[in-house]
Amino acid sequence: MLLNILSYAHTLLKECLEEGDVAIDATCGNGHDTLFLSKTVGTSGKVYGFDIQEQAIQKTSQKLTENGCHNVTLIQDSHEKIHTFIKEDVFGGAIFNLGYLPNSDKSIITKPRSTVSAIEAILEKLKTNGLVILVIYYGHPGGEEEKEAVLSYTSQLNQKEYQVLQYSFINQQNQAPFIIAIEKKKRS
Ligand SMILES: C[S@@+](CC[C@H](N)C(=O)[O-])C[C@H]1O[C@@H](n2cnc3c(N)ncnc32)[C@H](O)[C@@H]1O
């Protein structure tokens, strides 16, 4: 059976993340992905979650507390500042859910420049076979520009260093979300 977008994103990350890894949720929102990462890297691992909205950080914090997760640091700031907040040298994987927080202010959205700059910062420290997953929602105002910027950046990554996959349902209506997965290759 074909996996839906969010299940496929988690399946890919489960394959690449190991207990003890450092993982990043670049857009916490309601905290679904943060919780998933926290459980996946386990108590010996570490998760950093970013969101610019206080509401998102609060919701995520609540979800983590309810689930007894203590391996997460939540940061209310932009994901492009990753290196200011994370001092570890190697990241196991990361996820971005682009767009706006569901049932919230639709004008607060991820933006092309900061998104690309955060991806670039994470790739610098990504482990071999580590993954950066981008879940691209683009049906809102501003979404198309971000989609184009992300596709332009990721499609030009050096194929000797990265594999870039696109996973999408091509017969769905209404600008259905899709995945871009970037995997760091072994140095040859
Ligand atoms: C689609 S939602 C994320 C959904 C989330 N992954 C979940 O499981 O509920 C996008 C989130 O990105 C946040 N965001 C927007 N710009 C950001 C930035 N520069 N840095 C970090 N988060 C940002 C928004 O506040 C919003 O909560």
The ligand as an SDF file (V2000), in Angstrom:
LIG
                    3D

 27 29  0  0  0  0  0  0  0  0999 V2000
    2.9610   23.3470    8.9300 C   0  0  0  0  0  0  0  0  0  0  0  0
    3.3440   23.9640   10.5030 S   0  0  0  0  0  0  0  0  0  0  0  0
    4.1940   22.6320   11.2570 C   0  0  0  0  0  0  0  0  0  0  0  0
    3.3350   21.4690   11.6240 C   0  0  0  0  0  0  0  0  0  0  0  0
    4.0020   20.5290   12.6310 C   0  0  0  0  0  0  0  0  0  0  0  0
    5.1360   19.8270   12.1000 N   0  0  0  0  0  0  0  0  0  0  0  0
    3.0380   19.5690   13.3200 C   0  0  0  0  0  0  0  0  0  0  0  0
    3.3600   18.3830   13.4390 O   0  0  0  0  0  0  0  0  0  0  0  0
    1.9950   20.0260   13.7560 O   0  0  0  0  0  0  0  0  0  0  0  0
    4.6160   25.1530   10.1730 C   0  0  0  0  0  0  0  0  0  0  0  0
    5.1860   25.8030   11.4120 C   0  0  0  0  0  0  0  0  0  0  0  0
    6.3830   26.5020   11.0420 O   0  0  0  0  0  0  0  0  0  0  0  0
    6.5130   27.6100   11.9140 C   0  0  0  0  0  0  0  0  0  0  0  0
    7.4970   28.5390   11.3360 N   0  0  0  0  0  0  0  0  0  0  0  0
    7.3180   29.5000   10.3970 C   0  0  0  0  0  0  0  0  0  0  0  0
    8.4890   30.1300   10.1190 N   0  0  0  0  0  0  0  0  0  0  0  0
    9.4420   29.5400   10.9040 C   0  0  0  0  0  0  0  0  0  0  0  0
   10.8430   29.7460   11.0850 C   0  0  0  0  0  0  0  0  0  0  0  0
   11.5030   30.6750   10.3760 N   0  0  0  0  0  0  0  0  0  0  0  0
   11.4890   28.9800   11.9810 N   0  0  0  0  0  0  0  0  0  0  0  0
   10.8350   28.0250   12.7030 C   0  0  0  0  0  0  0  0  0  0  0  0
    9.5050   27.7850   12.5710 N   0  0  0  0  0  0  0  0  0  0  0  0
    8.8160   28.5330   11.6890 C   0  0  0  0  0  0  0  0  0  0  0  0
    5.1140   28.1340   12.0370 C   0  0  0  0  0  0  0  0  0  0  0  0
    4.9800   28.9300   13.1960 O   0  0  0  0  0  0  0  0  0  0  0  0
    4.2930   26.8310   12.0840 C   0  0  0  0  0  0  0  0  0  0  0  0
    4.0220   26.4470   13.4010 O   0  0  0  0  0  0  0  0  0  0  0  0
  1  2  1  0
  2  3  1  0
  2 10  1  0
  3  4  1  0
  4  5  1  0
  5  6  1  0
  5  7  1  0
  7  8  2  0
  7  9  1  0
 10 11  1  0
 11 12  1  0
 11 26  1  0
 12 13  1  0
 13 14  1  0
 13 24  1  0
 14 15  1  0
 14 23  1  0
 15 16  2  0
 16 17  1  0
 17 18  1  0
 17 23  2  0
 18 19  1  0
 18 20  2  0
 20 21  1  0
 21 22  2  0
 22 23  1  0
 24 25  1  0
 24 26  1  0
 26 27  1  0
M  CHG  2   2   1   9  -1
M  END
$$$$
